[in-house]
Amino acid sequence: MKLLRTVAMNTDHIFYGLPVEVSRVDLFISNDVEWTPEMIETSKRCQDEHLRSMAKRMPHSYWYK
């Protein structure tokens, strides 16, 4: 297994928007499979969606980006 990418973001905030928790998601790829660029991009998109799903109380301004 090879580490392809690690992404992290603040996933929990206090009422005033100050971060109190940071989460990260690692993306590993297997050496046994021939990875195409499309497969890698799809995996990266799923990784980003997984990280965003970990958000708990995000500041109001976060959702308007």
Distance bins in CASP14 RR format, pairs under 12 A and 6 or more apart:
PFRMAT RR
TARGET T0000
AUTHOR 0000-0000-0000
RMODE 2
METHOD distances of the structure
MODEL  1
1 26 0 0 0 0 1 0 0 0 0 0 0
1 27 0 0 0 0 0 1 0 0 0 0 0
1 28 1 0 1 0 0 0 0 0 0 0 0
1 29 1 0 0 1 0 0 0 0 0 0 0
1 30 1 0 0 1 0 0 0 0 0 0 0
1 31 1 0 0 1 0 0 0 0 0 0 0
1 32 0 0 0 0 1 0 0 0 0 0 0
1 33 0 0 0 0 0 1 0 0 0 0 0
2 26 0 0 0 0 0 1 0 0 0 0 0
2 27 0 0 0 0 1 0 0 0 0 0 0
2 28 1 0 0 1 0 0 0 0 0 0 0
2 29 1 0 1 0 0 0 0 0 0 0 0
2 30 1 0 0 1 0 0 0 0 0 0 0
2 31 1 0 0 1 0 0 0 0 0 0 0
2 32 0 0 0 0 0 1 0 0 0 0 0
2 33 0 0 0 0 0 1 0 0 0 0 0
2 35 0 0 0 0 1 0 0 0 0 0 0
2 40 0 0 0 0 0 1 0 0 0 0 0
3 24 0 0 0 0 0 1 0 0 0 0 0
3 25 0 0 0 0 0 1 0 0 0 0 0
3 26 1 0 0 1 0 0 0 0 0 0 0
3 27 1 0 0 1 0 0 0 0 0 0 0
3 28 1 0 1 0 0 0 0 0 0 0 0
3 29 0 0 0 0 1 0 0 0 0 0 0
3 30 0 0 0 0 0 1 0 0 0 0 0
3 31 0 0 0 0 0 1 0 0 0 0 0
3 47 0 0 0 0 0 1 0 0 0 0 0
4 25 0 0 0 0 0 1 0 0 0 0 0
4 26 0 0 0 0 1 0 0 0 0 0 0
4 27 1 0 1 0 0 0 0 0 0 0 0
4 28 1 0 0 1 0 0 0 0 0 0 0
4 29 1 0 1 0 0 0 0 0 0 0 0
4 30 0 0 0 0 0 1 0 0 0 0 0
4 31 0 0 0 0 0 1 0 0 0 0 0
4 35 0 0 0 0 1 0 0 0 0 0 0
4 39 0 0 0 0 0 1 0 0 0 0 0
4 40 1 0 0 1 0 0 0 0 0 0 0
4 41 0 0 0 0 0 1 0 0 0 0 0
4 43 1 0 0 1 0 0 0 0 0 0 0
4 44 1 0 0 1 0 0 0 0 0 0 0
4 47 0 0 0 0 1 0 0 0 0 0 0
5 24 0 0 0 0 0 1 0 0 0 0 0
5 25 0 0 0 0 1 0 0 0 0 0 0
5 26 1 0 0 1 0 0 0 0 0 0 0
5 27 1 0 1 0 0 0 0 0 0 0 0
5 28 0 0 0 0 1 0 0 0 0 0 0
5 29 0 0 0 0 1 0 0 0 0 0 0
5 40 0 0 0 0 1 0 0 0 0 0 0
5 41 0 0 0 0 0 1 0 0 0 0 0
5 43 0 0 0 0 1 0 0 0 0 0 0
5 44 1 0 0 1 0 0 0 0 0 0 0
5 45 0 0 0 0 0 1 0 0 0 0 0
5 46 0 0 0 0 0 1 0 0 0 0 0
5 47 1 0 0 1 0 0 0 0 0 0 0
5 48 0 0 0 0 1 0 0 0 0 0 0
5 51 0 0 0 0 0 1 0 0 0 0 0
6 22 0 0 0 0 0 1 0 0 0 0 0
6 23 0 0 0 0 0 1 0 0 0 0 0
6 24 1 0 1 0 0 0 0 0 0 0 0
6 25 1 0 0 1 0 0 0 0 0 0 0
6 26 1 0 1 0 0 0 0 0 0 0 0
6 27 1 0 0 1 0 0 0 0 0 0 0
6 28 0 0 0 0 1 0 0 0 0 0 0
6 44 0 0 0 0 0 1 0 0 0 0 0
6 47 0 0 0 0 1 0 0 0 0 0 0
6 48 0 0 0 0 0 1 0 0 0 0 0
6 51 0 0 0 0 0 1 0 0 0 0 0
7 22 0 0 0 0 0 1 0 0 0 0 0
7 23 0 0 0 0 1 0 0 0 0 0 0
7 24 1 0 0 1 0 0 0 0 0 0 0
7 25 1 0 1 0 0 0 0 0 0 0 0
7 26 0 0 0 0 1 0 0 0 0 0 0
7 27 1 0 0 1 0 0 0 0 0 0 0
7 43 0 0 0 0 0 1 0 0 0 0 0
7 44 0 0 0 0 1 0 0 0 0 0 0
7 45 0 0 0 0 0 1 0 0 0 0 0
7 46 0 0 0 0 0 1 0 0 0 0 0
7 47 1 0 0 1 0 0 0 0 0 0 0
7 48 1 0 0 1 0 0 0 0 0 0 0
7 49 0 0 0 0 0 1 0 0 0 0 0
7 50 0 0 0 0 1 0 0 0 0 0 0
7 51 1 0 1 0 0 0 0 0 0 0 0
7 52 0 0 0 0 1 0 0 0 0 0 0
7 54 0 0 0 0 0 1 0 0 0 0 0
8 19 0 0 0 0 0 1 0 0 0 0 0
8 21 0 0 0 0 0 1 0 0 0 0 0
8 22 1 0 1 0 0 0 0 0 0 0 0
8 23 1 0 0 1 0 0 0 0 0 0 0
8 24 1 1 0 0 0 0 0 0 0 0 0
8 25 1 0 0 1 0 0 0 0 0 0 0
8 26 0 0 0 0 1 0 0 0 0 0 0
8 27 0 0 0 0 0 1 0 0 0 0 0
8 47 0 0 0 0 0 1 0 0 0 0 0
8 48 0 0 0 0 0 1 0 0 0 0 0
8 51 1 0 0 1 0 0 0 0 0 0 0
8 52 0 0 0 0 0 1 0 0 0 0 0
8 54 0 0 0 0 0 1 0 0 0 0 0
9 19 0 0 0 0 1 0 0 0 0 0 0
9 21 0 0 0 0 0 1 0 0 0 0 0
9 22 1 0 0 1 0 0 0 0 0 0 0
9 23 1 0 0 1 0 0 0 0 0 0 0
9 24 0 0 0 0 1 0 0 0 0 0 0
9 25 0 0 0 0 1 0 0 0 0 0 0
9 47 0 0 0 0 0 1 0 0 0 0 0
9 48 0 0 0 0 1 0 0 0 0 0 0
9 50 0 0 0 0 0 1 0 0 0 0 0
9 51 1 0 0 1 0 0 0 0 0 0 0
9 52 1 0 0 1 0 0 0 0 0 0 0
9 53 0 0 0 0 0 1 0 0 0 0 0
9 54 0 0 0 0 1 0 0 0 0 0 0
9 55 1 0 0 1 0 0 0 0 0 0 0
9 56 0 0 0 0 0 1 0 0 0 0 0
9 58 0 0 0 0 1 0 0 0 0 0 0
9 62 0 0 0 0 1 0 0 0 0 0 0
9 65 0 0 0 0 0 1 0 0 0 0 0
10 17 0 0 0 0 1 0 0 0 0 0 0
10 18 0 0 0 0 1 0 0 0 0 0 0
10 19 1 1 0 0 0 0 0 0 0 0 0
10 20 0 0 0 0 1 0 0 0 0 0 0
10 21 1 0 0 1 0 0 0 0 0 0 0
10 22 1 0 1 0 0 0 0 0 0 0 0
10 23 0 0 0 0 1 0 0 0 0 0 0
10 24 0 0 0 0 0 1 0 0 0 0 0
10 51 0 0 0 0 0 1 0 0 0 0 0
10 52 0 0 0 0 0 1 0 0 0 0 0
10 54 0 0 0 0 0 1 0 0 0 0 0
10 55 0 0 0 0 1 0 0 0 0 0 0
10 56 0 0 0 0 1 0 0 0 0 0 0
10 57 0 0 0 0 0 1 0 0 0 0 0
10 58 0 0 0 0 1 0 0 0 0 0 0
10 59 0 0 0 0 1 0 0 0 0 0 0
10 62 0 0 0 0 1 0 0 0 0 0 0
11 19 0 0 0 0 1 0 0 0 0 0 0
11 20 0 0 0 0 1 0 0 0 0 0 0
11 21 1 0 1 0 0 0 0 0 0 0 0
11 22 1 0 0 1 0 0 0 0 0 0 0
11 23 1 0 1 0 0 0 0 0 0 0 0
11 24 0 0 0 0 1 0 0 0 0 0 0
11 25 0 0 0 0 0 1 0 0 0 0 0
11 50 0 0 0 0 0 1 0 0 0 0 0
11 51 1 0 0 1 0 0 0 0 0 0 0
11 52 0 0 0 0 1 0 0 0 0 0 0
11 53 0 0 0 0 1 0 0 0 0 0 0
11 54 1 0 1 0 0 0 0 0 0 0 0
11 55 1 0 1 0 0 0 0 0 0 0 0
11 56 1 0 1 0 0 0 0 0 0 0 0
11 57 0 0 0 0 1 0 0 0 0 0 0
11 58 1 0 0 1 0 0 0 0 0 0 0
11 59 0 0 0 0 0 1 0 0 0 0 0
11 62 0 0 0 0 0 1 0 0 0 0 0
12 18 0 0 0 0 0 1 0 0 0 0 0
12 19 1 0 0 1 0 0 0 0 0 0 0
12 20 1 0 1 0 0 0 0 0 0 0 0
12 21 1 1 0 0 0 0 0 0 0 0 0
12 22 0 0 0 0 1 0 0 0 0 0 0
12 23 0 0 0 0 1 0 0 0 0 0 0
12 54 0 0 0 0 1 0 0 0 0 0 0
12 55 1 0 0 1 0 0 0 0 0 0 0
12 56 1 0 1 0 0 0 0 0 0 0 0
12 57 1 0 1 0 0 0 0 0 0 0 0
12 58 0 0 0 0 1 0 0 0 0 0 0
12 59 0 0 0 0 0 1 0 0 0 0 0
12 62 0 0 0 0 0 1 0 0 0 0 0
13 19 1 0 1 0 0 0 0 0 0 0 0
13 20 1 0 0 1 0 0 0 0 0 0 0
13 21 0 0 0 0 1 0 0 0 0 0 0
13 22 0 0 0 0 0 1 0 0 0 0 0
13 55 0 0 0 0 1 0 0 0 0 0 0
13 56 0 0 0 0 1 0 0 0 0 0 0
13 57 1 0 1 0 0 0 0 0 0 0 0
13 58 1 0 0 1 0 0 0 0 0 0 0
13 59 1 0 1 0 0 0 0 0 0 0 0
13 60 0 0 0 0 0 1 0 0 0 0 0
13 61 0 0 0 0 0 1 0 0 0 0 0
13 62 0 0 0 0 1 0 0 0 0 0 0
14 20 1 0 1 0 0 0 0 0 0 0 0
14 21 0 0 0 0 0 1 0 0 0 0 0
14 56 0 0 0 0 0 1 0 0 0 0 0
14 57 0 0 0 0 1 0 0 0 0 0 0
14 58 0 0 0 0 0 1 0 0 0 0 0
14 59 0 0 0 0 1 0 0 0 0 0 0
15 57 0 0 0 0 1 0 0 0 0 0 0
15 58 0 0 0 0 0 1 0 0 0 0 0
15 59 0 0 0 0 1 0 0 0 0 0 0
15 60 0 0 0 0 0 1 0 0 0 0 0
16 57 0 0 0 0 0 1 0 0 0 0 0
16 59 0 0 0 0 1 0 0 0 0 0 0
16 60 0 0 0 0 0 1 0 0 0 0 0
16 61 0 0 0 0 0 1 0 0 0 0 0
17 57 0 0 0 0 1 0 0 0 0 0 0
17 58 0 0 0 0 1 0 0 0 0 0 0
17 59 1 0 1 0 0 0 0 0 0 0 0
17 60 0 0 0 0 1 0 0 0 0 0 0
17 61 0 0 0 0 1 0 0 0 0 0 0
17 62 0 0 0 0 1 0 0 0 0 0 0
18 57 0 0 0 0 0 1 0 0 0 0 0
18 59 0 0 0 0 1 0 0 0 0 0 0
19 55 0 0 0 0 0 1 0 0 0 0 0
19 56 0 0 0 0 0 1 0 0 0 0 0
19 57 0 0 0 0 0 1 0 0 0 0 0
19 58 0 0 0 0 0 1 0 0 0 0 0
19 59 0 0 0 0 1 0 0 0 0 0 0
19 62 0 0 0 0 0 1 0 0 0 0 0
20 56 0 0 0 0 1 0 0 0 0 0 0
20 57 0 0 0 0 1 0 0 0 0 0 0
20 58 0 0 0 0 0 1 0 0 0 0 0
20 59 0 0 0 0 0 1 0 0 0 0 0
21 54 0 0 0 0 1 0 0 0 0 0 0
21 55 0 0 0 0 1 0 0 0 0 0 0
21 56 1 0 0 1 0 0 0 0 0 0 0
21 57 0 0 0 0 1 0 0 0 0 0 0
21 58 0 0 0 0 0 1 0 0 0 0 0
22 51 0 0 0 0 0 1 0 0 0 0 0
22 54 0 0 0 0 0 1 0 0 0 0 0
22 55 0 0 0 0 0 1 0 0 0 0 0
22 56 0 0 0 0 0 1 0 0 0 0 0
23 47 0 0 0 0 0 1 0 0 0 0 0
23 50 0 0 0 0 1 0 0 0 0 0 0
23 51 1 0 0 1 0 0 0 0 0 0 0
23 52 0 0 0 0 0 1 0 0 0 0 0
23 53 0 0 0 0 0 1 0 0 0 0 0
23 54 1 0 1 0 0 0 0 0 0 0 0
23 55 0 0 0 0 1 0 0 0 0 0 0
23 56 0 0 0 0 1 0 0 0 0 0 0
23 58 0 0 0 0 0 1 0 0 0 0 0
24 47 0 0 0 0 0 1 0 0 0 0 0
24 48 0 0 0 0 0 1 0 0 0 0 0
24 50 0 0 0 0 0 1 0 0 0 0 0
24 51 1 0 0 1 0 0 0 0 0 0 0
24 54 0 0 0 0 1 0 0 0 0 0 0
25 43 0 0 0 0 0 1 0 0 0 0 0
25 44 0 0 0 0 0 1 0 0 0 0 0
25 46 0 0 0 0 1 0 0 0 0 0 0
25 47 1 0 1 0 0 0 0 0 0 0 0
25 48 0 0 0 0 1 0 0 0 0 0 0
25 49 0 0 0 0 1 0 0 0 0 0 0
25 50 1 0 1 0 0 0 0 0 0 0 0
25 51 1 0 1 0 0 0 0 0 0 0 0
25 52 0 0 0 0 1 0 0 0 0 0 0
25 53 0 0 0 0 1 0 0 0 0 0 0
25 54 1 0 0 1 0 0 0 0 0 0 0
26 43 0 0 0 0 0 1 0 0 0 0 0
26 44 0 0 0 0 0 1 0 0 0 0 0
26 47 0 0 0 0 1 0 0 0 0 0 0
26 50 0 0 0 0 0 1 0 0 0 0 0
26 51 0 0 0 0 0 1 0 0 0 0 0
27 35 0 0 0 0 0 1 0 0 0 0 0
27 39 0 0 0 0 0 1 0 0 0 0 0
27 40 0 0 0 0 1 0 0 0 0 0 0
27 41 0 0 0 0 0 1 0 0 0 0 0
27 42 0 0 0 0 0 1 0 0 0 0 0
27 43 1 0 1 0 0 0 0 0 0 0 0
27 44 1 0 0 1 0 0 0 0 0 0 0
27 45 0 0 0 0 0 1 0 0 0 0 0
27 46 0 0 0 0 1 0 0 0 0 0 0
27 47 1 0 1 0 0 0 0 0 0 0 0
27 48 0 0 0 0 1 0 0 0 0 0 0
27 50 0 0 0 0 1 0 0 0 0 0 0
27 51 0 0 0 0 0 1 0 0 0 0 0
28 35 0 0 0 0 0 1 0 0 0 0 0
28 40 0 0 0 0 0 1 0 0 0 0 0
28 43 0 0 0 0 1 0 0 0 0 0 0
28 47 0 0 0 0 0 1 0 0 0 0 0
29 35 1 0 1 0 0 0 0 0 0 0 0
29 36 0 0 0 0 0 1 0 0 0 0 0
29 39 0 0 0 0 1 0 0 0 0 0 0
29 40 1 0 0 1 0 0 0 0 0 0 0
29 42 0 0 0 0 0 1 0 0 0 0 0
29 43 1 0 0 1 0 0 0 0 0 0 0
29 44 0 0 0 0 0 1 0 0 0 0 0
29 47 0 0 0 0 0 1 0 0 0 0 0
30 39 0 0 0 0 0 1 0 0 0 0 0
30 43 0 0 0 0 0 1 0 0 0 0 0
33 39 0 0 0 0 1 0 0 0 0 0 0
33 40 0 0 0 0 0 1 0 0 0 0 0
33 43 0 0 0 0 0 1 0 0 0 0 0
34 40 0 0 0 0 0 1 0 0 0 0 0
35 41 0 0 0 0 0 1 0 0 0 0 0
35 42 0 0 0 0 0 1 0 0 0 0 0
35 43 0 0 0 0 1 0 0 0 0 0 0
35 44 0 0 0 0 0 1 0 0 0 0 0
36 42 0 0 0 0 1 0 0 0 0 0 0
36 43 0 0 0 0 0 1 0 0 0 0 0
37 43 0 0 0 0 0 1 0 0 0 0 0
37 44 0 0 0 0 0 1 0 0 0 0 0
38 44 0 0 0 0 0 1 0 0 0 0 0
38 45 0 0 0 0 0 1 0 0 0 0 0
39 45 0 0 0 0 0 1 0 0 0 0 0
39 46 0 0 0 0 0 1 0 0 0 0 0
40 46 0 0 0 0 0 1 0 0 0 0 0
40 47 0 0 0 0 0 1 0 0 0 0 0
41 47 0 0 0 0 0 1 0 0 0 0 0
41 48 0 0 0 0 0 1 0 0 0 0 0
42 48 0 0 0 0 0 1 0 0 0 0 0
42 49 0 0 0 0 0 1 0 0 0 0 0
43 49 0 0 0 0 0 1 0 0 0 0 0
43 50 0 0 0 0 0 1 0 0 0 0 0
44 50 0 0 0 0 0 1 0 0 0 0 0
44 51 0 0 0 0 0 1 0 0 0 0 0
45 51 0 0 0 0 0 1 0 0 0 0 0
45 52 0 0 0 0 0 1 0 0 0 0 0
46 52 0 0 0 0 0 1 0 0 0 0 0
46 53 0 0 0 0 0 1 0 0 0 0 0
47 53 0 0 0 0 0 1 0 0 0 0 0
47 54 0 0 0 0 0 1 0 0 0 0 0
48 54 0 0 0 0 0 1 0 0 0 0 0
48 55 0 0 0 0 0 1 0 0 0 0 0
49 55 0 0 0 0 0 1 0 0 0 0 0
52 58 0 0 0 0 1 0 0 0 0 0 0
52 62 0 0 0 0 1 0 0 0 0 0 0
52 63 0 0 0 0 0 1 0 0 0 0 0
52 65 0 0 0 0 0 1 0 0 0 0 0
55 62 1 0 0 1 0 0 0 0 0 0 0
55 63 0 0 0 0 1 0 0 0 0 0 0
56 62 0 0 0 0 0 1 0 0 0 0 0
57 63 0 0 0 0 0 1 0 0 0 0 0
58 64 0 0 0 0 0 1 0 0 0 0 0
58 65 0 0 0 0 0 1 0 0 0 0 0
59 65 0 0 0 0 0 1 0 0 0 0 0
END
